[in-house]
Amino acid sequence: MNKITDIEIKKVLKNRYEDIKKQVGEDRLFGVFVIGKVLYGIAETKEDIKTIGGYIPTEEELYLSPPQFRVCNHNDNTSTPLTDLRCLLEKIEQQDINIMESIFSEYRIINPRYEEEYTKQIEELNQKIKMTEEELIDFKTKKDNRDALKESLKKIK
């Protein structure tokens, strides 16, 4: 269990959200997510609170440049890497464990402008994951049944 409280974690997250909003603009900030030790329940100090931010690229960035990475420096001598939303989506598709854990975590702030779409996408992703788990269980059950049938046939021979 984290030694720092949920209130402290959420306060740091909110402060970082506000800092990033100032840097990239409110309309372009997609959200800020906690990653790392906090999600494993082993954070001991505020320095253990690591975040990543996602922002919406401009039209110029979309058409004329590859996805960009930036950094937002905070007053508490920490920084948050900022990633173009295209990269964030790519990491989700690649099932990057840090990103997957953070998007399902309670420790995130999504820009209210994008909250509804985010929630819809997360629900769809949850359905895909659930379906995959069910398919895996079904496959394992079929394999176990097939193996049991093979063993029974060996005994008969």
trRosetta pair geometry for C-beta under 8 A, 3 or more apart (Angstrom, degrees):
i j d omega theta_ij theta_ji phi_ij phi_ji
1 41 5.1 -47 -105 -176 26 113
2 5 7.6 166 106 -82 112 14
2 6 7.9 118 67 -63 137 58
2 9 7.1 13 147 -54 165 132
2 37 7.9 113 -108 136 95 88
2 38 6.1 21 -95 -137 137 63
2 41 5.3 -111 -37 -152 71 51
2 42 7.0 -41 -93 13 60 8
2 43 4.5 5 -133 54 103 91
2 44 7.7 -152 -161 -70 63 32
3 43 6.8 -133 35 102 74 58
3 44 4.5 27 36 -132 132 57
3 45 7.6 -7 79 -51 117 45
4 8 4.6 -99 174 80 104 139
4 9 6.1 125 113 -53 112 85
4 43 5.5 -55 28 116 109 108
4 44 7.0 103 -24 164 92 15
4 45 6.6 108 -53 -132 124 13
4 46 6.4 131 -112 -68 157 57
4 48 7.4 175 5 55 132 114
4 49 7.5 -75 75 -51 156 110
5 8 4.7 102 57 5 78 98
5 9 7.0 -140 100 -3 44 86
6 9 5.5 -54 -146 38 35 113
6 10 6.0 29 157 -15 69 109
7 10 6.0 -59 -145 41 26 106
7 11 6.2 30 153 -24 63 108
8 11 5.6 -54 -146 33 29 114
8 12 6.5 28 156 -16 64 104
8 46 6.6 -109 165 -89 116 93
9 12 6.0 -58 -153 37 29 108
9 13 6.3 29 150 -19 64 110
9 34 6.8 9 -178 -95 109 159
9 38 5.8 123 -131 -142 131 135
9 43 7.4 100 -92 81 114 157
9 49 5.9 176 -130 -108 73 128
9 107 5.9 -61 149 -119 123 125
10 13 5.4 -51 -143 38 34 116
10 14 6.2 39 155 -23 66 104
10 107 7.1 -130 -84 -124 68 79
11 14 5.8 -52 -147 34 29 111
11 15 6.5 29 153 -18 63 105
12 15 5.8 -55 -149 36 31 112
12 16 6.4 28 154 -16 65 107
12 46 5.8 169 -82 -152 142 99
12 49 4.8 70 107 106 154 163
12 51 8.0 -166 131 -38 98 127
12 76 7.9 -58 -134 28 98 162
13 16 5.9 -59 -149 38 29 109
13 17 6.3 35 151 -24 64 105
13 32 6.3 164 -168 108 82 118
13 34 6.0 -64 -93 -57 119 106
13 49 7.3 -115 -57 179 75 130
13 51 6.6 149 -118 -94 72 134
13 107 6.0 -157 -76 -172 152 85
13 108 7.5 -129 -167 -108 140 15
13 109 5.9 148 148 -18 108 112
14 17 5.5 -50 -148 32 32 116
14 18 6.5 31 154 -18 64 104
14 109 6.6 113 -96 -59 57 153
15 18 5.8 -55 -151 36 31 110
15 19 6.4 33 151 -20 65 105
15 74 7.1 82 129 -151 105 129
15 76 7.9 66 120 -11 145 124
16 19 5.5 -49 -146 35 36 114
16 20 6.2 32 156 -16 67 106
16 32 5.7 166 108 -175 105 156
16 51 5.1 116 130 46 163 164
16 53 7.5 -150 147 -62 104 115
16 72 7.5 121 -166 98 82 129
16 74 6.1 -52 -105 -86 79 140
16 78 7.9 -54 -96 95 117 120
16 80 5.4 108 -169 -46 121 145
17 20 6.0 -60 -149 39 27 107
17 21 6.2 33 152 -25 64 108
17 29 7.5 111 -165 166 74 145
17 31 7.9 -31 -121 -159 106 47
17 32 4.6 -140 -88 19 79 140
17 53 7.9 154 -109 -108 54 114
17 109 4.5 -27 -88 73 149 146
18 21 5.5 -50 -145 32 31 116
18 22 6.7 35 154 -21 62 101
19 22 5.9 -57 -160 31 31 111
19 23 6.7 23 149 -16 64 108
19 72 5.6 134 125 159 106 126
19 74 5.3 -68 -92 -106 176 85
19 75 7.6 -153 -97 -7 133 84
19 80 7.6 132 86 18 121 127
20 23 5.5 -58 -150 37 37 111
20 24 6.1 -6 168 14 74 108
20 29 5.8 119 121 -120 101 126
20 32 6.0 151 28 -74 151 123
20 53 4.7 -171 -139 -116 158 163
20 55 7.7 -146 169 -68 112 112
20 72 4.8 -106 -96 -45 76 174
20 80 6.2 -60 -71 77 119 141
20 82 6.5 154 -141 -91 115 120
21 24 7.0 -71 -131 53 22 80
21 25 7.2 -41 -175 137 56 9
21 26 5.2 30 -164 -89 104 66
21 29 5.0 -66 -100 -16 67 160
23 70 7.7 175 144 136 132 139
23 72 5.0 -150 7 -113 162 109
23 82 7.7 -141 100 -50 135 158
24 28 4.7 -117 148 92 101 118
24 29 5.3 128 79 -68 117 81
24 53 7.9 177 2 138 144 136
24 55 4.6 -94 -178 -125 162 145
24 70 7.7 146 -77 70 111 154
24 72 7.9 -76 -23 -75 99 124
24 82 6.8 171 -52 -161 137 154
25 28 4.6 64 71 19 99 107
25 29 6.8 -170 84 -20 46 87
26 29 6.0 -54 -143 25 29 110
26 111 7.1 139 -179 -137 68 121
26 113 7.9 112 149 -11 88 135
27 56 7.4 -72 134 51 69 133
27 113 7.0 3 -129 30 56 175
28 55 5.0 29 146 -171 93 100
28 56 4.7 -133 -148 54 62 88
28 57 8.0 86 -152 -70 110 8
28 58 7.4 -30 -109 -65 132 73
29 32 7.7 -18 -177 -39 112 89
29 53 7.0 -49 -145 -175 92 117
29 54 8.0 106 -168 85 53 54
29 55 5.6 -43 -106 -110 43 85
29 56 7.7 -58 -1 8 9 87
29 111 5.3 142 99 -69 82 127
30 53 7.8 140 55 174 81 72
30 54 4.1 -48 65 103 125 97
30 55 5.8 -169 1 -104 90 23
30 56 5.7 124 -56 -42 97 80
30 85 5.5 108 -37 -89 155 115
30 88 7.5 -148 78 37 153 163
30 110 7.1 -36 157 -146 63 74
30 111 5.8 -109 -155 9 21 118
30 114 5.7 -31 -146 47 70 166
31 53 7.1 -167 101 -147 38 63
31 54 5.5 11 53 47 73 102
31 108 6.0 27 167 175 124 102
31 109 6.0 -176 -153 93 82 51
31 110 4.0 -28 -96 -109 129 56
31 111 5.9 -122 -68 -7 68 73
31 114 7.0 -115 -40 77 102 127
31 118 7.0 76 -37 -102 147 154
32 51 5.4 9 179 -179 101 127
32 52 7.3 169 -154 84 60 36
32 53 4.7 -25 -101 -100 79 84
32 54 7.8 -166 -79 19 37 68
32 80 6.9 -19 -139 -169 112 154
32 108 6.7 176 90 -154 50 62
32 109 5.2 10 50 51 92 93
33 51 6.5 151 78 -155 40 74
33 52 5.4 -19 62 60 93 84
33 53 7.6 168 18 -88 69 35
33 54 7.5 36 -4 -10 108 102
33 99 7.8 76 94 -138 158 59
33 102 3.8 85 158 161 128 121
33 103 6.4 -40 -116 -74 149 51
33 105 6.9 113 -162 51 94 118
33 107 7.2 93 -165 107 55 77
33 108 4.5 -8 -108 -110 71 102
34 38 5.0 -47 160 71 131 143
34 39 6.5 164 114 -50 98 93
34 49 6.4 -59 -134 -161 111 82
34 50 6.9 106 -162 75 64 53
34 51 5.6 -47 -99 -97 50 75
34 102 6.2 -172 74 -133 45 99
34 105 6.1 -105 61 113 94 152
34 107 3.6 -26 24 124 132 126
34 108 6.7 -124 10 -68 76 60
35 38 7.9 95 86 42 16 101
35 39 6.7 -32 -155 -10 31 130
35 50 5.1 -59 70 101 82 104
35 51 6.7 137 13 -119 83 22
35 52 5.5 37 -15 -7 129 108
35 98 5.0 35 -153 -176 124 103
35 99 7.7 -24 -103 -78 123 41
35 101 7.2 103 -132 82 71 107
35 102 4.8 -41 -84 -72 78 132
36 39 6.5 126 70 19 26 100
36 40 7.6 -70 152 6 40 104
36 43 7.8 89 113 -79 93 104
36 48 7.2 -153 120 175 121 72
36 50 4.1 55 15 41 142 126
36 98 7.3 14 -55 -138 59 108
37 40 5.8 -70 -151 45 38 104
37 42 4.9 -95 -163 78 91 84
37 43 4.3 123 118 -75 108 74
37 44 7.9 -55 154 0 145 68
37 48 4.5 -64 71 180 143 110
37 49 8.0 -95 65 -78 100 34
37 50 7.2 98 20 8 85 105
38 41 7.7 39 179 -70 32 26
38 43 4.4 10 -83 -32 62 140
38 48 6.6 143 -52 126 78 96
38 49 5.7 49 -52 -113 132 68
38 50 7.5 -161 3 33 106 70
38 107 6.0 -11 128 15 135 175
39 101 5.1 85 171 152 156 125
39 102 6.8 -93 -70 -82 145 64
39 105 5.6 -82 -109 -98 106 138
39 107 7.2 -129 -77 38 80 129
42 48 7.7 -128 107 -174 66 147
43 48 3.8 168 -142 109 85 133
43 49 6.3 57 -150 -66 147 65
44 48 5.8 106 37 -22 60 148
45 48 5.4 116 59 -5 62 98
46 49 5.6 -39 -167 11 51 116
46 76 7.1 -76 131 171 130 151
47 78 7.1 -176 -130 -81 62 120
49 78 7.9 6 80 -151 83 171
51 80 4.6 -28 87 -119 101 115
52 80 6.5 170 -109 -172 24 88
52 81 5.5 -18 -125 70 81 91
52 82 7.7 155 -173 -96 61 30
52 83 6.5 5 176 3 107 112
52 98 7.8 88 -11 139 147 115
52 99 7.6 -69 74 -99 154 79
52 102 6.8 47 41 152 112 174
53 72 6.6 24 17 10 147 131
53 80 5.2 67 -13 140 107 125
53 81 7.2 -172 31 95 75 44
53 82 4.4 -26 76 -110 106 77
53 83 7.1 161 85 21 53 66
54 82 7.4 160 -90 -161 16 67
54 83 5.7 -30 -106 71 65 84
54 84 7.8 10 -155 131 70 11
54 85 5.2 79 175 -95 106 70
54 88 4.4 6 -114 -51 126 159
55 70 7.7 -7 23 36 139 126
55 82 5.6 18 -6 180 117 113
55 83 7.5 162 22 79 76 35
55 84 6.6 -50 69 -109 79 40
55 85 6.5 -119 85 -38 30 86
56 85 5.5 7 -98 -13 49 135
57 61 3.7 -124 -174 94 109 126
57 62 5.1 143 104 -59 121 74
57 67 7.3 -112 -65 -122 139 64
57 68 7.0 129 -109 22 108 104
57 84 4.9 24 -61 -147 109 107
57 85 6.6 -127 -11 28 82 90
57 86 6.7 -9 -11 -10 132 108
58 61 4.7 98 50 7 75 101
58 62 7.0 -132 96 -8 41 87
59 62 5.5 -53 -149 33 33 116
59 63 6.3 7 163 0 68 111
60 63 6.5 -72 -145 47 25 93
60 64 5.4 -30 180 27 66 123
60 65 7.4 32 136 5 74 105
61 64 6.9 -71 -109 55 16 81
61 65 5.2 -53 -143 54 58 109
61 68 6.2 -71 -149 -7 127 122
61 84 6.9 -153 152 -121 135 130
65 68 6.5 30 122 -55 127 102
67 83 7.3 19 165 -174 118 79
67 84 3.9 -157 -157 61 87 139
67 86 4.6 -137 -89 74 120 114
67 87 4.4 146 158 -46 152 99
67 90 7.7 -118 -22 2 165 137
68 84 5.0 102 45 -47 65 120
69 81 6.4 -22 -169 -169 102 101
69 82 6.9 146 -165 78 51 60
69 83 5.9 -14 -112 -104 76 67
69 84 7.3 -87 -68 -6 46 87
69 87 7.3 18 -76 -6 86 172
70 81 7.6 142 81 -165 44 53
70 82 4.1 -18 68 61 93 114
71 79 5.0 9 -180 174 109 128
71 80 7.1 153 -159 76 60 42
71 81 5.8 -37 -102 -105 74 51
71 82 6.6 -169 -85 11 19 88
72 79 6.4 160 80 -160 45 73
72 80 4.8 -11 57 57 100 95
72 82 5.7 77 -20 -39 99 117
73 78 7.8 163 -154 92 55 36
73 79 4.8 -34 -101 -101 58 97
74 77 7.4 -51 82 25 79 17
74 78 5.0 -6 49 66 119 79
74 79 6.5 -173 6 -90 82 38
74 80 6.9 65 -34 -12 112 95
83 87 4.4 -106 178 79 112 126
83 88 5.3 134 102 -54 120 87
83 91 7.9 19 142 -8 163 135
84 87 5.0 90 64 3 80 102
84 88 7.4 -153 95 -5 42 87
85 88 5.2 -51 -147 36 42 116
85 89 6.2 43 155 -19 70 102
86 89 5.9 -55 -151 37 30 110
86 90 6.4 33 149 -22 63 107
87 90 5.4 -52 -147 35 34 116
87 91 6.4 35 153 -20 66 103
88 91 5.8 -53 -151 34 31 110
88 92 6.7 33 149 -20 63 103
88 99 6.8 170 -154 -144 70 134
89 92 5.5 -51 -151 33 35 114
89 93 6.4 36 150 -18 66 103
90 93 5.6 -53 -150 36 33 112
90 94 6.3 23 153 -11 66 109
91 94 5.7 -58 -143 45 32 107
91 96 4.0 -37 -174 13 92 138
91 99 4.3 108 129 -9 122 164
92 95 7.3 28 179 -79 34 36
92 96 7.2 -60 -67 29 27 92
92 99 5.9 -113 -73 128 63 129
92 100 6.9 126 -128 -81 64 72
92 103 6.9 27 -103 -16 113 159
92 125 7.6 -71 -179 -114 122 143
95 100 5.8 17 -161 -56 61 138
96 99 4.2 54 83 21 109 112
96 100 6.4 170 80 -16 52 88
97 100 5.7 -55 -138 38 29 111
97 101 6.2 28 162 -18 64 107
98 101 6.1 -58 -150 37 25 108
98 102 6.3 17 156 -15 62 113
99 102 5.8 -61 -144 40 31 108
99 103 6.2 26 162 -20 68 106
100 103 6.4 -56 -144 32 26 104
100 104 6.8 7 162 -1 60 111
101 104 6.5 -78 -157 46 27 98
101 105 6.2 42 150 -46 66 109
102 105 5.3 -45 -145 12 35 124
102 107 7.6 -72 -146 80 73 91
102 108 6.6 114 167 -77 79 115
103 108 7.1 53 -128 -76 35 161
103 122 6.7 -163 152 -106 104 107
103 125 8.0 6 117 82 134 164
104 122 7.2 149 -96 -154 67 115
105 108 5.9 121 80 -26 89 102
110 114 5.9 -114 171 85 102 93
110 115 4.9 131 103 -96 120 72
110 118 4.9 -113 -149 32 156 169
111 114 4.9 56 72 22 96 101
111 115 7.1 -139 90 -41 44 78
112 115 5.2 -24 -140 -12 39 124
114 117 5.5 -62 -166 49 67 109
114 118 5.4 74 136 -31 87 106
115 118 5.6 -59 -144 37 28 114
115 119 6.2 28 160 -20 66 106
116 119 5.9 -55 -149 34 27 110
116 120 6.5 28 152 -18 62 107
117 120 5.6 -54 -149 36 33 114
117 121 6.3 31 154 -17 67 107
118 121 5.9 -59 -149 38 29 108
118 122 6.2 27 155 -19 66 108
119 122 5.8 -54 -144 37 29 111
119 123 6.4 32 155 -20 63 105
120 123 5.9 -56 -152 34 29 111
120 124 6.6 27 152 -16 63 106
121 124 5.6 -53 -150 37 33 112
121 125 6.3 34 151 -19 66 106
122 125 5.5 -52 -146 38 33 113
122 126 6.3 40 151 -23 64 103
123 126 5.5 -50 -149 33 31 116
123 127 6.6 35 151 -21 63 102
124 127 5.6 -51 -152 32 34 113
124 128 6.6 34 150 -19 65 102
125 128 5.6 -51 -150 34 35 112
125 129 6.4 34 152 -18 66 105
126 129 5.7 -55 -148 37 31 110
126 130 6.2 31 154 -19 66 107
127 130 5.7 -54 -144 38 30 111
127 131 6.1 33 155 -21 65 106
128 131 5.7 -54 -147 37 29 112
128 132 6.3 31 153 -21 63 106
129 132 5.6 -54 -150 35 31 113
129 133 6.5 33 152 -20 65 103
130 133 5.7 -52 -151 34 33 112
130 134 6.4 31 152 -17 65 105
131 134 5.7 -55 -149 38 32 111
131 135 6.2 33 152 -20 66 106
132 135 5.6 -52 -146 36 31 112
132 136 6.3 35 153 -22 64 105
133 136 5.6 -55 -150 35 30 113
133 137 6.4 30 153 -18 65 104
134 137 5.7 -52 -147 37 32 110
134 138 6.2 34 152 -20 65 107
135 138 5.5 -54 -146 38 31 113
135 139 6.2 34 153 -21 65 106
136 139 5.6 -52 -146 35 29 113
136 140 6.3 29 154 -18 64 106
137 140 5.8 -54 -146 38 30 110
137 141 6.2 32 154 -21 64 106
138 141 5.8 -54 -148 35 29 112
138 142 6.4 28 154 -17 63 106
139 142 5.8 -57 -150 37 29 110
139 143 6.2 28 153 -19 65 107
140 143 5.6 -55 -146 38 31 112
140 144 6.2 33 154 -20 66 105
141 144 5.7 -53 -146 37 29 111
141 145 6.3 29 154 -18 63 107
142 145 5.7 -55 -148 38 30 112
142 146 6.2 32 153 -21 65 106
143 146 5.6 -53 -146 36 31 112
143 147 6.3 31 154 -19 65 106
144 147 5.7 -54 -146 37 30 111
144 148 6.3 31 153 -20 64 106
145 148 5.6 -53 -147 36 31 112
145 149 6.3 33 152 -21 64 105
146 149 5.6 -53 -149 34 31 113
146 150 6.5 34 151 -20 64 103
147 150 5.6 -50 -149 33 33 113
147 151 6.5 34 152 -19 64 104
148 151 5.7 -53 -150 36 33 112
148 152 6.4 34 151 -20 65 105
149 152 5.6 -53 -149 36 32 113
149 153 6.4 33 153 -19 65 105
150 153 5.7 -56 -149 36 31 111
150 154 6.5 35 152 -23 64 103
151 154 5.7 -51 -151 30 32 114
151 155 6.7 32 152 -19 63 103
152 155 5.8 -55 -154 33 33 112
152 156 6.6 33 150 -21 65 105
153 156 5.6 -53 -150 32 36 113
153 157 6.6 34 154 -20 67 103
154 157 6.0 -56 -151 33 32 108
